[in-house]
Structures are given as C-alpha cells and as structure tokens.
Amino acid sequence: MTPRLYQTAVLGTFAVMTAIAGPAAAQNSFTVESPAFVDGGNLPADLKCKRDGGDGISPPLEWSGVPDGTQGFAVVMQHYPRGTIEGRDTPSQYWLLWDISADTGMIDRGNPTSIGNEGSDKDGKETGYTPPCSPGTAKHEYKITVYALDKNLDALPDEDDISVDWTAMMDAIAGNVISQSSVTFKN
C-alpha cells in the first residue's frame, strides 16, 4: 500500500468512526460540578448543617454539555446510610428538585431564585433541601445527580410538594432520562 493510499484509508476510517461515535460522544459530555467543592472532596464548612457551624443551605451547581432534545432537568441529592446497599435499599433523600427549565445551566448557592419545584426534605416534615449533618466522626458520601430529561415530569405537581419523596421522584423520571451526571462530596 502506498503512503498516500494508506493515509486515505486511515482518514476514511477515522471519518466513519467519528460519524458513528458522534452522537454517543455528545451524550457523554454532560457534566455537573459545584464551584464549592471538588468531586469526591469534603463539603466546605459554610455549607454544613447549623449544628456543625454552617448555614445549612444548598451548594451551588453548574452543568454543561447538555444533550440535544433536553426539555428540562431534575436534581436529586441522596446518601446511602451505613448498612444500606445501593440498588437494593432506598437512600436518604436530601434534595429533590424538578421542573427546571431546559435553558438553566446552574443553581446558585441556596437556590435564591427558587428554580424548580422541591419535594420532601429528609425527614418528610417540609419541602426543600436538607443539609447533611452526619453523626460521629466517620465520613459519609453524598451524591448530587442532575438528570437531563426528554419531557416535563407531568406525574409530579407543578409546585413544591411534601408528598414527593425519593420513590415518587425516581418513578417520575424513569424512562425520561436522556443523560445524567453526578458529583459527590464527603461530610
């Protein structure tokens, strides 16, 4: 094979592979992060619960690489308590947020503009964010996932609602997720 023919074959193969992988690669570029902490790092002191010296408000989030066809977003913050198993047990919910507009790319610290609708807090006593307040000295891992959705979640209310718990949220987004991305922190 001549060098020119070899170069043409390699470039042709690359073009075909890029065309095939293009949509999948675009789907995988959806990412979420928090300017308040690095993924897998510790929750900053000012975002801890009041008992631990923080103000107990939600961390800021930013996401990018939104997949084509996204009609809105949902956010879930959860933690699997000691003795529970992911995929088998229901996690503790700390933040359930839906009806986030497709043109939204961030939520400020404390969600001061009340983006979206909020479900039940961790204790089921009110709607909104629950700051992690881990007992003892052992570190616990918390995960915040942003879901890019292909439609609005009609199964959920159009307002904050204490009846929306983790199970109701997961049931509502099932089958409607285009992509998802998570960030974790320890407390």
C-alpha positions as CSV (number, residue, x, y, z in Angstrom):
1,M,0.0,0.0,0.0
2,T,1.4,3.4,-1.0
3,P,1.7,6.1,1.7
4,R,-1.0,8.2,0.1
5,L,-3.4,5.3,-0.1
6,Y,-2.6,4.3,3.5
7,Q,-3.3,7.9,4.6
8,T,-6.6,8.0,2.7
9,A,-7.6,4.7,4.3
10,V,-6.8,5.9,7.8
11,L,-8.6,9.2,7.3
12,G,-11.6,7.4,5.9
13,T,-11.7,5.0,8.8
14,F,-11.4,7.9,11.2
15,A,-14.3,9.8,9.5
16,V,-16.6,6.8,9.7
17,M,-15.7,6.1,13.4
18,T,-16.3,9.8,14.2
19,A,-19.7,9.8,12.4
20,I,-20.7,6.6,14.3
21,A,-19.4,7.9,17.7
22,G,-20.5,11.5,17.3
23,P,-24.0,11.3,18.9
24,A,-22.8,9.0,21.6
25,A,-19.8,11.2,22.4
26,A,-22.1,14.2,22.6
27,Q,-24.4,12.4,25.0
28,N,-21.4,11.6,27.3
29,S,-20.2,15.2,27.6
30,F,-23.0,16.1,30.0
31,T,-21.2,17.1,33.3
32,V,-22.1,18.6,36.6
33,E,-19.9,20.2,39.1
34,S,-20.0,22.5,42.1
35,P,-17.8,25.6,42.5
36,A,-17.9,25.0,46.2
37,F,-16.0,21.6,46.3
38,V,-14.1,19.2,44.1
39,D,-15.8,16.0,43.1
40,G,-15.2,13.5,45.9
41,G,-13.9,16.2,48.2
42,N,-15.2,17.5,51.5
43,L,-18.2,19.7,52.0
44,P,-17.0,23.2,52.9
45,A,-17.6,24.3,56.5
46,D,-20.0,27.1,55.4
47,L,-22.4,24.5,53.7
48,K,-22.6,22.2,56.7
49,C,-25.6,22.0,58.9
50,K,-26.1,24.6,61.5
51,R,-25.1,22.2,64.3
52,D,-21.7,21.9,62.6
53,G,-21.2,25.6,62.1
54,G,-22.5,26.0,58.6
55,D,-25.5,27.9,57.2
56,G,-27.3,24.7,56.0
57,I,-28.1,25.9,52.5
58,S,-27.7,24.0,49.3
59,P,-24.4,24.0,47.4
60,P,-24.1,25.8,44.0
61,L,-24.3,23.6,41.0
62,E,-23.3,24.1,37.3
63,W,-23.7,21.8,34.4
64,S,-22.7,21.8,30.7
65,G,-22.7,19.7,27.6
66,V,-26.5,19.5,27.7
67,P,-27.7,16.7,25.3
68,D,-29.8,17.5,22.3
69,G,-33.5,17.1,23.0
70,T,-33.3,18.1,26.6
71,Q,-36.7,19.5,27.7
72,G,-35.8,20.1,31.4
73,F,-33.8,18.9,34.4
74,A,-34.3,17.3,37.7
75,V,-31.8,17.2,40.7
76,V,-31.6,14.5,43.3
77,M,-29.2,14.6,46.3
78,Q,-29.0,11.3,48.2
79,H,-26.9,9.3,50.7
80,Y,-27.0,5.6,51.5
81,P,-26.7,5.3,55.3
82,R,-24.4,2.7,56.8
83,G,-25.9,-0.7,56.5
84,T,-27.9,0.0,53.3
85,I,-26.9,-1.1,49.8
86,E,-27.2,1.0,46.6
87,G,-29.6,-0.7,44.2
88,R,-31.4,-2.6,46.9
89,D,-32.3,-0.1,49.6
90,T,-33.9,3.3,49.3
91,P,-31.4,6.1,50.1
92,S,-31.9,9.0,52.4
93,Q,-33.1,12.0,50.2
94,Y,-31.6,15.4,50.9
95,W,-32.9,17.4,47.9
96,L,-35.5,16.6,45.3
97,L,-35.9,19.3,42.6
98,W,-37.8,19.1,39.3
99,D,-39.4,21.4,36.7
100,I,-36.0,23.0,36.0
101,S,-36.1,24.8,32.6
102,A,-34.0,23.4,29.8
103,D,-32.2,26.7,29.4
104,T,-30.9,26.5,33.0
105,G,-27.2,25.7,33.4
106,M,-26.7,26.5,37.1
107,I,-28.3,26.8,40.5
108,D,-26.8,29.4,42.8
109,R,-25.9,28.6,46.4
110,G,-29.1,28.3,48.4
111,N,-31.2,28.4,45.2
112,P,-32.2,32.0,46.0
113,T,-34.3,32.4,42.8
114,S,-36.3,29.2,43.7
115,I,-35.5,27.4,40.5
116,G,-37.9,24.4,40.0
117,N,-40.2,22.7,42.5
118,E,-39.0,20.9,45.6
119,G,-40.1,17.7,47.2
120,S,-39.9,16.4,50.7
121,D,-36.9,17.0,52.9
122,K,-35.0,14.1,54.5
123,D,-37.3,13.9,57.5
124,G,-40.6,14.3,55.5
125,K,-41.6,17.4,57.5
126,E,-41.3,20.1,54.9
127,T,-40.2,20.7,51.3
128,G,-36.7,21.7,50.3
129,Y,-33.1,21.0,50.9
130,T,-31.8,19.1,53.9
131,P,-28.1,19.8,54.8
132,P,-26.1,16.8,55.6
133,C,-25.5,16.5,59.4
134,S,-23.6,13.3,59.7
135,P,-23.3,11.9,63.2
136,G,-19.9,11.0,64.7
137,T,-16.5,11.4,63.1
138,A,-16.9,8.9,60.2
139,K,-17.1,10.5,56.8
140,H,-20.3,9.8,54.7
141,E,-20.6,10.2,51.0
142,Y,-23.4,12.2,49.4
143,K,-24.3,12.2,45.7
144,I,-26.0,15.0,43.7
145,T,-27.2,13.9,40.3
146,V,-28.6,16.2,37.6
147,Y,-30.9,14.4,35.1
148,A,-31.4,15.8,31.6
149,L,-35.0,14.9,30.7
150,D,-36.8,14.4,27.4
151,K,-40.0,15.9,28.8
152,N,-41.5,17.7,31.7
153,L,-42.4,15.4,34.6
154,D,-46.2,15.5,34.3
155,A,-46.5,12.9,37.1
156,L,-45.2,15.4,39.6
157,P,-47.1,18.5,40.9
158,D,-46.5,22.0,39.5
159,E,-45.4,23.3,42.9
160,D,-43.4,22.3,45.9
161,D,-45.0,19.2,47.4
162,I,-44.1,17.3,50.6
163,S,-45.6,14.1,49.2
164,V,-42.9,13.8,46.6
165,D,-40.3,11.5,48.1
166,W,-37.3,9.7,46.6
167,T,-39.5,6.8,45.2
168,A,-42.0,9.2,43.6
169,M,-39.2,11.2,42.1
170,M,-37.5,8.1,40.6
171,D,-40.8,6.8,39.3
172,A,-41.5,10.1,37.6
173,I,-38.1,10.3,35.8
174,A,-37.9,6.6,34.8
175,G,-37.9,6.4,31.1
176,N,-37.4,10.1,30.6
177,V,-33.7,10.4,31.2
178,I,-31.6,11.4,28.2
179,S,-28.4,11.7,30.3
180,Q,-27.3,12.1,33.9
181,S,-24.2,13.4,35.7
182,S,-23.3,13.3,39.3
183,V,-20.9,15.0,41.7
184,T,-20.1,13.6,45.2
185,F,-18.8,15.0,48.4
186,K,-18.0,13.8,51.9
187,N,-19.2,15.1,55.2
